[in-house]
């Protein structure tokens, strides 16, 4: 069956069915507001054990199995449009969504929060990826705070002469790969005063972070600035070509223009 044939059938719902690829605060806000007009399915990768969820939507958890499988799922579920509101570092699902929507001829919008920008007083070392961050770490500090997500900590197994404090939303499954590290859990938003206290309590002199953007976890960056701590900042992966906005209001206007 061709992509054109897949989408020629009459939609099963009276309201347009929108697939939101979620996992961010912006995704939840968008889903909560979109459900007033649209039949929303909110999709999560399933990596966080107790994720925050929007209300009044259908929720699916787990990967699609690649772009082709995503095309089939969208056809079977009569999806009319896709909003990719995943984390800025969820590069694989972003690529799959772009490919699937292009194959299926479906409209797609990337809802992506703006990245953090260096401010006066910041001491950032920008790197292209986690591997580069890990290789640079020993020269940046002797006690480092890692805030990169629990999926990425294996890259720091070879970091020598640097004590590590690792924070993630859920405890990592492979803590044994960093046997001497200190592991803590926490979910933002965090206050600047609490982050300053955390960095001081652990005598941190280097911080490793992905440039996630947003307000929920920015306090650690402001705290590092306040304390004169070096930040190794991992740059974002490339975003697939297509429509993009950092505004939930603009994303809702886009949907309304499609189906209004």
SULKASUL-V986821 format. One record per pair of residues at least 24 apart in sequence whose ideal C-beta (glycine too) atoms are under 10 Angstrom apart, sorted by the first residue. I is the first residue (numbers start at 1). J is the second residue. Records with the same first field share a line. If there is no record, write none. Layout:
# SULKASUL-V986821
I: J / J
This chain:
# SULKASUL-V986821
1: 72 / 75
2: 105
3: 71 / 75 / 102 / 103 / 104 / 105 / 106
4: 104 / 105
5: 75
6: 71 / 72 / 74 / 75 / 76 / 78 / 103 / 104 / 105 / 106
7: 74 / 75 / 78 / 79 / 80 / 104 / 105 / 106
9: 75 / 78
10: 78
11: 39 / 78 / 79 / 80
12: 39 / 77 / 78
13: 38 / 39 / 77 / 78 / 80
14: 39
15: 39 / 40 / 80 / 259
16: 40 / 78 / 79 / 80 / 81 / 255 / 258 / 259
17: 41 / 58 / 74 / 77 / 78 / 79 / 80 / 81
18: 42 / 57 / 79 / 80 / 81 / 82 / 83 / 107 / 255 / 258 / 259
19: 43 / 58 / 60 / 70 / 73 / 74 / 77 / 79 / 80 / 81 / 82 / 83 / 84 / 97 / 100 / 101 / 106 / 108
20: 44 / 54 / 57 / 81 / 82 / 83 / 84 / 85 / 86 / 111 / 251
21: 45 / 64 / 70 / 82 / 83 / 84 / 85 / 86 / 87 / 90 / 93 / 94 / 96 / 97 / 108 / 110 / 111
22: 51 / 52 / 53 / 54 / 57 / 59 / 60 / 83 / 84 / 85 / 86 / 87 / 111
23: 47 / 48 / 51 / 52 / 85 / 86 / 87 / 90 / 93
24: 52 / 85 / 86 / 87 / 88 / 90 / 111 / 112 / 113 / 212 / 213 / 214 / 216
25: 52 / 85 / 113 / 188 / 189 / 214 / 215 / 216 / 248
26: 83 / 85 / 86 / 87 / 111 / 112 / 113 / 213 / 214 / 245 / 246 / 247 / 248 / 251
27: 52 / 53 / 54 / 83 / 84 / 85 / 86 / 87 / 111 / 248 / 251
28: 52 / 53 / 54 / 55 / 57 / 85 / 248
29: 54 / 85 / 111 / 248 / 249 / 251 / 252
30: 54 / 83 / 85 / 109 / 111 / 247 / 248 / 249 / 251 / 252 / 255
31: 55 / 56 / 57 / 59 / 83 / 85 / 248
32: 56 / 57 / 248
33: 248 / 249 / 251 / 252 / 255
34: 81 / 83 / 248 / 251 / 252 / 255 / 256
36: 252
37: 252 / 255 / 256 / 259 / 260
38: 80 / 81 / 252 / 255 / 256 / 258 / 259
39: 77 / 78 / 79 / 80
40: 83
41: 73 / 74 / 77 / 79 / 82
42: 85
43: 70 / 73 / 82 / 84 / 85 / 86 / 93 / 97
44: 86
45: 86 / 87 / 90 / 92 / 93
47: 87 / 90 / 149 / 150 / 151 / 169 / 170
48: 149 / 150 / 168 / 169 / 170 / 187
49: 169 / 170 / 171
50: 169 / 170 / 187
51: 169 / 170 / 187
52: 187
63: 92 / 93 / 96
64: 93 / 96 / 97 / 100
65: 96
66: 92 / 96 / 99 / 100
67: 93 / 95 / 96 / 97 / 98 / 99 / 100 / 101 / 102 / 103 / 104
68: 96 / 99 / 100 / 103
69: 96 / 100
70: 96 / 97 / 99 / 100 / 101 / 103 / 104
71: 96 / 99 / 100 / 101 / 102 / 103 / 104 / 106
72: 100 / 104
73: 100
74: 100 / 101 / 103 / 104 / 106
75: 104 / 106
79: 104 / 106
80: 106 / 107 / 255 / 258 / 259
81: 106 / 107 / 108 / 109 / 254 / 255 / 258 / 259
82: 106 / 107 / 108 / 109 / 110
83: 107 / 108 / 109 / 110 / 111 / 243 / 245 / 248 / 251 / 252 / 254 / 255
84: 108 / 109 / 110 / 111 / 112 / 239 / 240 / 242 / 244
85: 109 / 110 / 111 / 112 / 113 / 248 / 251
86: 110 / 111 / 112
87: 112 / 113 / 149 / 210 / 212 / 213 / 214 / 236
88: 112 / 113 / 114 / 115 / 210 / 211 / 212 / 213 / 214 / 236 / 237 / 239
89: 129 / 130 / 148 / 149 / 151 / 152 / 210 / 211 / 212 / 234 / 235 / 236 / 237
90: 237
91: 236 / 237 / 238 / 239 / 240
92: 237
94: 237 / 238 / 239 / 240 / 242
95: 237 / 238 / 239 / 240
96: 240
97: 240 / 242
98: 239 / 240 / 241 / 242
99: 240
101: 240 / 242
102: 240 / 241 / 242
107: 242 / 243 / 254 / 255 / 257 / 258 / 259
108: 240 / 242 / 243 / 244
109: 242 / 243 / 244 / 245 / 250 / 251 / 254 / 255 / 258
110: 239 / 240 / 241 / 242 / 243 / 244 / 245 / 246 / 251
111: 243 / 244 / 245 / 246 / 247 / 248 / 250 / 251 / 252 / 254
112: 213 / 236 / 239 / 244 / 245 / 246
113: 212 / 213 / 214 / 215 / 216 / 246 / 247 / 248
114: 213 / 214 / 246 / 247
115: 210 / 211 / 212 / 213 / 214 / 233 / 235 / 236 / 246
116: 209 / 210 / 211 / 212 / 213 / 214 / 217 / 218 / 221 / 222 / 231 / 233
117: 211 / 213
118: 221 / 225 / 231 / 233
119: 221 / 222 / 225
120: 225
121: 222 / 224 / 225 / 226 / 228
122: 221 / 222 / 224 / 225 / 228 / 229 / 230 / 231 / 233
123: 206 / 207 / 224 / 225 / 228 / 229 / 230 / 231
124: 207 / 209 / 211 / 221 / 224 / 225 / 230 / 231 / 232 / 233
125: 206 / 208 / 230 / 231 / 232 / 233
126: 211 / 231 / 232 / 233 / 234 / 235
127: 208 / 232 / 233 / 234 / 235
128: 234 / 235 / 236 / 237
129: 155 / 210 / 234 / 235 / 237
130: 154 / 155 / 156 / 208 / 210 / 232 / 234
131: 155 / 156 / 234
132: 232 / 234 / 235
133: 159 / 208 / 209 / 210 / 232 / 233 / 234 / 235
134: 158 / 159 / 162 / 208 / 232
135: 159
136: 206 / 208 / 230 / 232
137: 161 / 162 / 164 / 206 / 208 / 230 / 232
138: 162 / 206
139: 206 / 230 / 232
140: 205 / 206 / 207 / 208 / 229 / 230 / 231 / 232
141: 204 / 205 / 206 / 207 / 208 / 229 / 230 / 232
142: 203 / 204 / 205 / 206
143: 182 / 199 / 202 / 203 / 204 / 205 / 206 / 229
144: 181 / 202 / 204 / 205 / 206 / 207 / 208 / 229 / 230 / 232
145: 182 / 184 / 195 / 198 / 199 / 202 / 204 / 205 / 206 / 207 / 208 / 209 / 220 / 223 / 224 / 229 / 231
146: 178 / 181 / 183 / 206 / 207 / 208 / 209 / 232
147: 186 / 188 / 190 / 195 / 207 / 208 / 209 / 210 / 212 / 217 / 220 / 221
148: 208 / 209 / 210 / 212 / 232 / 234
149: 210 / 212
150: 174 / 175 / 183 / 185
152: 208 / 210 / 234
153: 177 / 178 / 181 / 183
154: 178
155: 208
156: 181 / 208
157: 181
159: 208
162: 205 / 206
163: 202 / 203 / 204 / 205
164: 202 / 206 / 208
165: 198 / 199 / 201 / 202 / 203 / 204 / 207
166: 208
167: 198 / 217 / 220
186: 217
187: 216 / 217
188: 212 / 214 / 215 / 216 / 217 / 218 / 219 / 220
189: 214 / 215 / 216 / 217 / 218 / 219
190: 215 / 216 / 217 / 218 / 219 / 220 / 222 / 223
191: 219 / 222 / 223
192: 218 / 219 / 220 / 221 / 222 / 223 / 225 / 226
193: 219 / 223 / 226
194: 219 / 220 / 223
195: 219 / 220 / 221 / 222 / 223 / 224 / 226 / 227
196: 220 / 222 / 223 / 224 / 226 / 227 / 229
197: 223
198: 223
199: 223 / 224 / 226 / 227 / 229
200: 227
204: 229 / 230
205: 229 / 230
206: 230 / 231 / 232
207: 231 / 232 / 233
208: 232 / 233 / 234
209: 233 / 234
210: 234 / 235 / 236 / 237
211: 235 / 236
212: 236
213: 246
214: 246
